[in-house]
Amino acid sequence: MFLASGVELMIAQCTSGIIGTIPALNARPSAQFDDWLSEIEAALAAWDSDHPQRPAAPFGVNLIVHKSNPRLEDDLARCVAHKVPLVISSMGAREDVNNAVQAYGGVTLHDVTNQAHARKAIDKGATGLIAVAAGAGGHAGMQSPFALVEELRAWFDGPIALAGAIGTGRAVAAARMMGADFAYIGSAFLATEEALISPAQKAAVVDASAADIVYTPAFSGTPANYLRQSIVAAGLDPEALPTTRRAIDVAAQDGAAKTWSDIWGCGQGVGSSHSVEPTAVLVDRIVREFEDTIANRSSA
């Protein structure tokens, strides 16, 4: 989650038993990224030493591979040096990124919103796919998860993670039932103690529902889901957004509103968050809900 995931959240996720991931761009300045990776590795190694019967899950890094990212080469080199187990690529498919990670045994997953992007990612050598369906926080597709996963499974039998309004164990079970191997959860972790966002943003997430999510290309040029309250707070009308970034800068009160830091990305699954809580508590609840859902289905 851009600007929301930090070292503390990732470590809490991994030690709770789920794969934690972090955008490399969250480490600022870029030199801090290497320090973050070293800190994560040391913390997870210490956890494993103290909890041999319950070792931490692997961790991953998200890389924006679009040509507009000047940090890509340096951030990729740091991932390779640290042998990051999982690398997620977004905003373009790069064969050299896949080759570099897979050369040391790492796994690469690529964000996709449609079949054309998915086929290109696999052609470029990605290990698997993250199907970003309608309702996902931030940059998201428009397709139903049922349609997106079903059509992917018609031609691809490798690993698929499903993203889009997943915040409960029931939703994780549904993702598995429709053919995904993993659920990709973001917005639910905004309302955790370890998330890097402000208390005001966490409170807005807790108070929001799916009706408060606005899907628009206005802020980044690519369609994405944002929290309505943050758009209003910037002095903008969510129902009549300007069509260009310059127009948004002019319309916003007290100067330009910054996308992501002032205009908050969030997904339609936000209604599952009812309070700010530790990551371990959230993960435990998701696991219990998942296991109860599977058990109830098996006994039906």
C-alpha positions as CSV (number, residue, x, y, z in Angstrom):
1,M,0.0,0.0,0.0
2,F,1.6,3.2,-1.2
3,L,2.7,5.4,1.7
4,A,0.8,3.1,4.2
5,S,3.0,0.0,4.5
6,G,6.2,0.3,6.5
7,V,8.6,-2.0,8.2
8,E,6.5,-2.4,11.3
9,L,3.4,-3.4,9.4
10,M,5.2,-5.9,7.2
11,I,6.9,-7.6,10.1
12,A,3.6,-7.8,12.0
13,Q,2.0,-9.4,8.9
14,C,4.8,-11.9,8.4
15,T,5.0,-12.9,12.1
16,S,1.2,-13.3,12.1
17,G,1.6,-16.0,9.4
18,I,0.7,-14.1,6.2
19,I,2.9,-12.8,3.4
20,G,3.6,-9.1,4.0
21,T,4.6,-6.9,1.1
22,I,5.8,-3.3,0.8
23,P,6.2,-0.8,-2.1
24,A,9.9,0.0,-2.5
25,L,8.9,3.6,-3.1
26,N,7.6,3.9,0.5
27,A,11.2,4.0,1.7
28,R,12.3,7.7,1.3
29,P,15.0,8.6,0.5
30,S,15.8,5.6,-1.7
31,A,18.9,4.7,0.4
32,Q,16.5,3.9,3.2
33,F,15.2,0.9,1.2
34,D,18.3,-1.1,1.9
35,D,18.1,-0.4,5.6
36,W,14.5,-1.5,5.6
37,L,15.3,-4.8,3.9
38,S,18.1,-5.4,6.4
39,E,15.7,-4.6,9.3
40,I,13.0,-6.9,8.0
41,E,15.4,-9.8,7.5
42,A,16.9,-9.4,11.0
43,A,13.4,-9.2,12.6
44,L,12.1,-12.2,10.8
45,A,15.2,-14.2,11.6
46,A,14.9,-13.3,15.2
47,W,11.3,-14.3,15.2
48,D,12.1,-17.7,13.7
49,S,14.8,-18.3,16.3
50,D,12.4,-17.6,19.1
51,H,9.4,-19.4,17.5
52,P,10.7,-22.5,15.7
53,Q,7.3,-24.1,15.7
54,R,5.7,-21.0,14.1
55,P,8.1,-19.4,11.7
56,A,7.3,-16.1,10.0
57,A,5.9,-16.1,6.5
58,P,8.0,-14.8,3.6
59,F,7.9,-11.2,2.6
60,G,7.7,-9.3,-0.7
61,V,8.4,-6.0,-2.4
62,N,6.3,-4.1,-4.9
63,L,8.2,-2.4,-7.8
64,I,6.7,0.1,-10.1
65,V,8.4,-0.9,-13.4
66,H,7.0,1.9,-15.5
67,K,9.7,4.0,-17.2
68,S,8.6,7.0,-15.1
69,N,10.1,5.4,-12.0
70,P,13.8,6.6,-11.8
71,R,14.5,4.3,-8.8
72,L,13.7,1.0,-10.5
73,E,17.2,-0.1,-11.3
74,D,18.5,0.7,-7.9
75,D,15.5,-0.8,-6.0
76,L,15.7,-4.0,-8.2
77,A,19.4,-4.3,-7.4
78,R,18.7,-4.1,-3.7
79,C,16.0,-6.8,-4.0
80,V,18.5,-9.0,-5.8
81,A,21.2,-8.4,-3.2
82,H,18.8,-9.3,-0.4
83,K,17.2,-12.1,-2.4
84,V,13.7,-10.9,-1.6
85,P,11.5,-14.0,-1.8
86,L,8.6,-12.3,-3.7
87,V,8.7,-9.3,-6.1
88,I,5.4,-7.8,-7.3
89,S,5.7,-5.7,-10.5
90,S,3.1,-3.0,-11.4
91,M,2.5,-0.6,-14.3
92,G,4.2,-2.6,-17.0
93,A,5.7,-6.0,-17.6
94,R,9.5,-6.3,-17.7
95,E,11.4,-9.5,-18.7
96,D,14.6,-8.2,-17.2
97,V,12.9,-7.8,-13.8
98,N,11.5,-11.3,-13.9
99,N,14.8,-12.8,-14.9
100,A,16.8,-11.0,-12.2
101,V,14.5,-12.2,-9.4
102,Q,14.0,-15.7,-10.7
103,A,17.8,-16.2,-11.1
104,Y,18.2,-16.4,-7.3
105,G,15.0,-18.4,-6.9
106,G,12.6,-15.6,-6.2
107,V,9.0,-15.5,-7.3
108,T,7.5,-12.7,-9.5
109,L,3.8,-11.8,-9.6
110,H,2.5,-9.0,-11.9
111,D,-0.6,-6.8,-11.3
112,V,-3.1,-7.2,-14.1
113,T,-6.6,-5.9,-14.7
114,N,-7.5,-7.7,-17.9
115,Q,-6.6,-10.7,-20.1
116,A,-4.3,-8.7,-22.5
117,H,-2.1,-7.4,-19.6
118,A,-2.1,-10.9,-18.1
119,R,-0.9,-12.6,-21.3
120,K,1.8,-10.0,-21.7
121,A,3.0,-10.5,-18.2
122,I,3.3,-14.3,-18.6
123,D,5.0,-13.8,-22.0
124,K,7.5,-11.6,-20.3
125,G,8.2,-14.4,-17.8
126,A,6.2,-13.6,-14.6
127,T,5.8,-16.5,-12.3
128,G,2.1,-15.6,-11.7
129,L,-0.5,-13.0,-11.6
130,I,-2.3,-10.6,-9.3
131,A,-5.8,-10.2,-10.7
132,V,-6.8,-6.7,-9.6
133,A,-10.6,-6.7,-10.0
134,A,-13.2,-4.1,-9.5
135,G,-13.3,-2.6,-6.0
136,A,-9.6,-2.8,-5.3
137,G,-8.0,0.1,-3.5
138,G,-5.9,2.5,-5.5
139,H,-5.3,1.6,-9.2
140,A,-8.0,-1.1,-10.0
141,G,-9.7,-2.7,-12.9
142,M,-13.3,-2.6,-13.8
143,Q,-14.0,-6.4,-14.2
144,S,-15.9,-8.5,-11.8
145,P,-13.6,-10.9,-9.9
146,F,-15.7,-13.8,-11.1
147,A,-15.2,-12.9,-14.8
148,L,-11.5,-12.0,-14.4
149,V,-10.4,-15.1,-12.6
150,E,-12.6,-17.5,-14.6
151,E,-11.1,-16.2,-17.9
152,L,-7.6,-16.3,-16.5
153,R,-8.1,-19.9,-15.4
154,A,-9.2,-20.8,-18.9
155,W,-5.6,-20.5,-20.1
156,F,-3.3,-20.1,-17.1
157,D,-2.7,-22.8,-14.5
158,G,0.0,-20.9,-12.5
159,P,-0.4,-19.0,-9.2
160,I,-3.1,-16.3,-9.1
161,A,-3.8,-13.9,-6.3
162,L,-7.1,-12.0,-6.3
163,A,-7.4,-8.4,-5.2
164,G,-10.6,-6.4,-4.8
165,A,-12.8,-5.7,-1.8
166,I,-11.3,-8.6,0.2
167,G,-11.2,-7.9,3.9
168,T,-12.7,-10.9,5.7
169,G,-12.0,-14.6,5.9
170,R,-15.3,-15.2,4.1
171,A,-14.0,-13.2,1.2
172,V,-10.7,-15.1,1.2
173,A,-12.7,-18.4,1.0
174,A,-14.7,-17.0,-1.9
175,A,-11.5,-16.1,-3.7
176,R,-10.2,-19.6,-3.3
177,M,-13.5,-21.1,-4.4
178,M,-13.6,-19.2,-7.6
179,G,-10.1,-20.4,-8.6
180,A,-7.6,-18.0,-7.1
181,D,-4.7,-19.5,-5.0
182,F,-4.3,-16.4,-2.8
183,A,-6.2,-13.4,-1.6
184,Y,-4.5,-10.0,-1.9
185,I,-5.7,-7.8,0.9
186,G,-4.9,-4.1,1.2
187,S,-7.5,-1.7,2.6
188,A,-8.3,-3.8,5.7
189,F,-4.7,-3.1,6.9
190,L,-5.1,0.6,6.7
191,A,-7.0,0.4,10.0
192,T,-4.2,-1.2,11.9
193,E,-2.0,0.2,14.6
194,E,1.1,-0.5,12.5
195,A,0.0,1.3,9.3
196,L,2.0,4.4,8.6
197,I,-1.0,6.7,7.8
198,S,-2.3,9.4,10.1
199,P,-4.9,8.8,12.8
200,A,-7.3,10.9,10.8
201,Q,-7.0,8.7,7.8
202,K,-7.4,5.6,9.9
203,A,-10.6,7.1,11.5
204,A,-11.9,7.8,8.0
205,V,-11.4,4.2,7.0
206,V,-13.2,2.9,10.0
207,D,-16.1,5.3,9.4
208,A,-16.4,4.5,5.6
209,S,-18.4,2.0,3.6
210,A,-18.3,0.9,0.0
211,A,-20.6,3.9,-0.9
212,D,-17.7,6.2,0.1
213,I,-15.3,4.9,-2.6
214,V,-14.9,7.0,-5.8
215,Y,-13.4,5.5,-8.9
216,T,-11.8,8.1,-11.1
217,P,-8.7,8.7,-13.3
218,A,-8.7,12.4,-12.2
219,F,-5.8,12.2,-9.7
220,S,-3.2,10.0,-11.4
221,G,-4.3,9.6,-15.0
222,T,-5.1,5.9,-14.4
223,P,-8.5,4.9,-12.9
224,A,-8.2,4.3,-9.2
225,N,-10.4,4.1,-6.1
226,Y,-10.2,6.8,-3.5
227,L,-11.9,7.7,-0.2
228,R,-14.7,10.3,-0.8
229,Q,-14.1,12.1,2.5
230,S,-10.5,13.0,1.4
231,I,-11.7,14.4,-1.9
232,V,-14.2,16.6,-0.1
233,A,-11.6,17.7,2.4
234,A,-9.5,18.9,-0.5
235,G,-12.3,21.2,-1.6
236,L,-13.4,19.1,-4.5
237,D,-16.8,17.7,-5.5
238,P,-16.5,13.9,-6.0
239,E,-19.5,14.1,-8.4
240,A,-17.9,16.8,-10.6
241,L,-14.2,16.2,-10.6
242,P,-12.0,18.2,-13.0
243,T,-10.6,16.2,-15.9
244,T,-7.0,17.3,-15.6
245,R,-4.4,17.4,-12.8
246,R,-3.9,21.2,-13.4
247,A,-7.6,21.8,-13.0
248,I,-7.6,19.9,-9.8
249,D,-4.6,21.9,-8.5
250,V,-6.6,25.1,-9.2
251,A,-9.8,23.8,-7.7
252,A,-8.4,22.4,-4.5
253,Q,-8.5,24.6,-1.4
254,D,-5.3,25.9,0.1
255,G,-3.2,24.8,-2.8
256,A,-2.7,21.5,-4.5
257,A,-4.0,18.3,-2.9
258,K,-1.4,15.6,-3.3
259,T,-2.6,12.3,-4.6
260,W,-2.2,9.4,-2.1
261,S,-1.0,11.6,0.8
262,D,-4.0,14.0,0.7
263,I,-6.3,12.1,-1.6
264,W,-6.5,8.7,0.0
265,G,-6.6,5.4,-1.9
266,C,-9.0,2.9,-0.5
267,G,-11.0,-0.1,-1.8
268,Q,-14.7,-1.1,-1.6
269,G,-14.0,-3.6,1.1
270,V,-13.5,-0.8,3.6
271,G,-16.8,-1.6,5.3
272,S,-15.1,-4.6,7.0
273,S,-13.0,-2.3,9.2
274,H,-14.8,-1.3,12.4
275,S,-11.9,-0.2,14.6
276,V,-8.2,0.4,14.6
277,E,-6.5,-2.7,15.9
278,P,-3.2,-4.6,15.9
279,T,-2.3,-6.4,12.7
280,A,-2.1,-9.7,14.6
281,V,-5.7,-9.3,15.8
282,L,-6.9,-8.6,12.3
283,V,-5.1,-11.6,10.8
284,D,-6.4,-13.9,13.6
285,R,-9.9,-12.9,12.8
286,I,-9.5,-13.4,9.1
287,V,-8.1,-16.8,9.7
288,R,-10.9,-17.8,12.0
289,E,-13.5,-16.6,9.6
290,F,-11.9,-18.5,6.7
291,E,-11.7,-21.7,8.7
292,D,-15.3,-21.4,9.9
293,T,-16.5,-20.7,6.3
294,I,-14.6,-23.8,5.0
295,A,-15.8,-26.0,7.9
296,N,-19.5,-24.9,7.4
297,R,-19.3,-25.7,3.7
298,S,-17.7,-29.1,4.4
299,S,-20.5,-30.0,6.8
300,A,-23.3,-28.7,4.7
